[in-house]
Amino acid sequence: MALQRAPSMNHLVALLIICLTVSAALQTAAAFSPPHVSTAAKPSCHHHRLILPPSSSSLSSTTTTNNDIEDTTIADIEEITSFASANGVDLSFTTKGPGYRGVALEKNDPENILGYIEGFIRPAGKILHADKMEIFKGALNSARREERGFSGGGTFLGPGLLIAFVCLLHGRENGCEQLEFLAIDDAEFQHKRLKRYYKTAGFQEVRYVGEELKDIPDRLVWGGCGTLMTNGIDDTLRKWTRIIRGASGVTMEK
C-alpha cells in the first residue's frame, strides 16, 4: 500500500499564511447580517459554496467561437441591472472591507429574496473568492405564482448569473483576474449536477478537494470537500455578456 507524502515544511508555512489571511477575510465577510428571507418563501435548502442550478433539462448552450467571445465588449453595471429589471429582478450590492455581497430581489416584491452570493477579495493573488452562494427555489416559485411572465432572470442560468455578474464586475474593478469557488460535494448526484451547471456557465475544474492528507490546505480554506472550480473573470464576463445580449435580442458588439 502506497504511503501518502506528508506536506513539506515550506508547504506548511505557506498553508499557515493562507489560513491566517483567509481567516481574516472571512471574519470581515461574516460581518454581513444574514439576508432576511420572507416566511412566505422559505428556501427549500441551504447549501454553502454553491448555486442551486435549474433542472438539467432547462440547461442549453450557445455555440460560439473563442474569437467571438474575445471580441465581445463586456456589459457594464448599467446594462446588467437594466436587463435584470426588465426580467423582474432587482440587484443590490454591498461591500465591507474585502468582503462583498450581491443579492437578487423580486422586482415587484423586494421582501422576496431570490438569492445571494458572498465572498471576499483575497489579500494576494488577484483572486475573487466566492464563499457562499445560494438560490432560493421557494422564492422563485413564489415569484412565478404572483407575477405572470416572471422569467426567473431572463436566461437559462437563472438569477445566479445576474448576481454573479455584478460580483465579478466588482472583482474586476479591484484588480482580480480569477474567480475561485468550491462546488460542494454533499451528495454524488447533486455534485455531478452542480459541476455540469458550472461548466455550462463557463467554469473549469481545477481539482477535487477530498479527505486525503494532501487536501488539508484546501479543506481549511473552503471548509469542506468538493470540486474546486475557476475561470478568468474577463473571459467569464464576456461569455455571460453574449448570453445576456442574446436573450435580449441585442446585436453583439465587436
C-alpha positions in Angstrom: 0.0 0.0 0.0 1.5 3.4 -1.0 2.1 5.8 1.7 0.8 9.4 1.4 3.6 12.0 1.4 3.4 14.4 4.3 3.4 18.1 3.5 6.8 19.7 3.5 7.8 22.5 5.9 7.6 25.1 3.2 4.1 23.8 2.3 3.1 24.0 6.0 4.4 27.6 6.3 2.5 28.6 3.1 -0.6 26.9 4.5 -0.3 28.9 7.7 -0.1 32.2 5.8 -3.0 31.3 3.6 -5.2 30.3 6.6 -4.4 33.5 8.5 -5.2 35.7 5.6 -8.3 33.8 4.6 -9.5 33.7 8.2 -9.2 37.5 8.5 -11.1 38.0 5.2 -13.8 35.5 6.3 -14.3 37.4 9.6 -14.8 40.6 7.6 -17.2 38.9 5.1 -19.1 37.3 8.1 -19.8 40.8 9.4 -22.7 40.9 6.9 -26.1 40.2 8.6 -27.8 37.2 7.0 -30.3 38.2 4.4 -33.9 38.2 5.6 -36.0 35.7 3.7 -39.7 36.2 3.8 -41.6 33.4 5.6 -43.8 33.1 2.6 -40.9 31.9 0.5 -38.6 29.9 2.7 -35.6 28.3 1.0 -36.1 24.7 0.1 -32.5 24.0 1.0 -29.4 25.8 2.3 -26.1 25.0 0.8 -22.8 26.8 1.2 -20.3 27.4 -1.6 -22.8 26.5 -4.4 -25.6 27.9 -6.5 -28.6 25.6 -6.8 -28.9 25.1 -10.6 -32.1 24.7 -12.6 -33.1 21.3 -13.7 -30.7 19.7 -16.3 -33.5 19.7 -18.9 -33.5 23.5 -18.8 -29.8 23.9 -19.5 -28.9 24.8 -23.0 -25.8 26.3 -24.5 -25.0 28.6 -27.4 -22.2 27.7 -29.9 -19.6 30.5 -30.0 -16.0 30.5 -31.1 -13.2 31.8 -28.9 -12.8 34.7 -31.3 -16.4 35.7 -30.8 -16.0 35.7 -27.0 -12.7 37.6 -27.1 -14.2 40.3 -29.3 -17.3 40.8 -27.1 -17.4 44.1 -25.2 -18.2 43.3 -21.5 -21.5 44.7 -20.3 -21.3 47.4 -17.6 -23.3 47.7 -14.4 -26.0 49.8 -16.1 -26.6 47.2 -18.8 -26.8 44.3 -16.4 -29.1 46.0 -13.9 -31.4 47.2 -16.8 -31.5 43.6 -18.1 -32.3 42.2 -14.7 -35.0 44.8 -14.1 -36.6 44.0 -17.5 -36.8 40.4 -16.3 -38.4 41.0 -12.9 -35.2 41.1 -10.8 -33.6 43.9 -8.8 -30.0 43.7 -7.8 -28.2 45.1 -4.8 -24.5 45.0 -4.0 -22.7 45.9 -0.8 -19.1 45.7 0.5 -17.5 45.7 3.9 -13.7 45.8 3.8 -12.6 43.0 1.4 -16.0 41.3 1.8 -18.8 41.7 -0.7 -22.4 40.6 -1.1 -24.7 40.5 -4.1 -28.4 40.0 -3.7 -31.2 39.3 -6.2 -34.7 40.5 -5.2 -38.1 40.1 -6.9 -38.7 43.5 -8.6 -42.4 43.7 -7.6 -41.8 42.3 -4.1 -38.4 43.5 -2.6 -39.1 41.4 0.5 -38.8 38.2 -1.6 -35.1 37.4 -1.8 -34.3 35.2 -4.8 -30.7 34.5 -3.9 -27.4 35.9 -2.9 -23.6 35.5 -3.2 -21.0 36.4 -0.5 -17.2 36.3 -0.6 -14.1 38.4 -0.4 -11.2 39.7 -2.4 -8.1 37.7 -1.3 -5.3 39.7 0.2 -2.9 38.4 -2.5 -3.1 36.5 -5.8 -5.7 38.7 -7.6 -8.4 36.2 -6.9 -12.1 36.8 -6.2 -13.1 34.2 -3.6 -16.8 33.2 -3.7 -17.6 31.6 -0.3 -21.3 31.3 -0.1 -23.8 31.1 -2.9 -27.5 30.3 -2.7 -30.6 30.5 -4.8 -34.0 30.1 -3.0 -36.1 27.8 -5.1 -39.2 28.6 -2.9 -38.7 32.3 -3.6 -38.5 31.7 -7.4 -41.7 29.6 -7.3 -43.4 32.3 -5.3 -42.4 35.0 -7.8 -43.7 32.8 -10.7 -47.1 32.4 -8.9 -47.5 36.0 -8.1 -46.1 37.6 -11.3 -47.3 36.5 -14.6 -44.5 36.3 -17.1 -41.7 36.2 -14.4 -38.8 34.7 -16.3 -36.5 33.8 -13.4 -33.8 36.1 -14.5 -34.1 36.1 -18.3 -31.5 33.4 -19.2 -31.2 29.6 -18.8 -28.7 30.2 -16.0 -31.3 31.9 -13.8 -30.8 34.8 -11.4 -27.5 33.3 -10.2 -25.9 34.7 -13.4 -27.1 38.2 -12.6 -25.8 38.2 -9.1 -22.5 36.7 -10.1 -22.1 39.2 -12.9 -22.2 42.1 -10.5 -19.8 40.4 -8.1 -17.3 39.7 -11.0 -17.5 43.3 -12.1 -16.6 44.3 -8.5 -13.6 41.9 -8.6 -12.5 43.2 -12.0 -12.6 46.8 -10.8 -10.4 45.8 -7.9 -7.7 44.1 -9.9 -8.9 40.5 -9.6 -8.2 38.2 -12.6 -9.7 34.9 -11.5 -12.8 33.7 -9.7 -12.5 30.6 -7.4 -15.2 28.6 -5.6 -15.9 25.1 -4.4 -18.8 23.1 -5.9 -19.6 21.3 -2.6 -19.9 17.5 -2.6 -22.8 16.8 -0.2 -24.3 14.1 -2.4 -23.0 12.4 -5.6 -26.0 13.2 -7.8 -26.2 16.8 -6.7 -22.4 17.3 -7.1 -22.5 16.0 -10.7 -25.4 18.3 -11.4 -23.5 21.3 -9.9 -20.4 20.6 -12.0 -22.5 20.3 -15.2 -24.2 23.6 -14.4 -21.0 25.4 -13.7 -19.3 24.0 -16.8 -22.2 25.3 -18.8 -21.7 28.7 -17.2 -18.1 28.6 -18.4 -16.1 27.4 -15.4 -13.3 24.8 -15.4 -12.4 22.1 -12.9 -9.1 22.6 -11.0 -9.1 19.5 -8.8 -11.2 17.5 -6.3 -10.8 18.5 -2.7 -11.2 15.3 -0.7 -10.3 13.9 2.7 -6.7 12.9 1.9 -3.7 14.4 3.7 -2.7 16.4 0.6 -6.2 18.1 0.6 -5.8 19.6 4.1 -4.8 23.1 2.9 -7.8 23.3 0.6 -10.2 22.0 3.2 -9.0 24.6 5.7 -9.7 27.3 3.1 -13.0 26.0 1.8 -14.4 24.2 4.9 -15.4 21.0 3.1 -15.0 18.6 0.2 -15.9 19.2 -3.4 -14.6 20.3 -6.8 -12.5 23.5 -6.9 -13.5 25.5 -10.0 -12.2 28.6 -11.6 -12.1 30.8 -14.7 -10.7 34.1 -15.8 -13.1 37.0 -14.8 -12.8 38.7 -18.2 -13.5 35.5 -20.1 -16.5 34.7 -17.9 -18.0 38.2 -18.2 -17.6 38.2 -22.0 -19.4 34.8 -22.2 -22.2 35.9 -19.9 -22.5 39.2 -21.9 -23.2 37.2 -25.0 -25.8 35.1 -23.2 -27.5 38.3 -21.8 -27.5 40.2 -25.1 -28.6 37.1 -27.0 -31.5 36.7 -24.6 -32.5 40.4 -25.0 -32.0 40.4 -28.8 -29.2 42.9 -28.7 -26.7 42.8 -31.6 -23.3 41.7 -30.3 -20.7 44.5 -30.1 -17.3 43.9 -31.7 
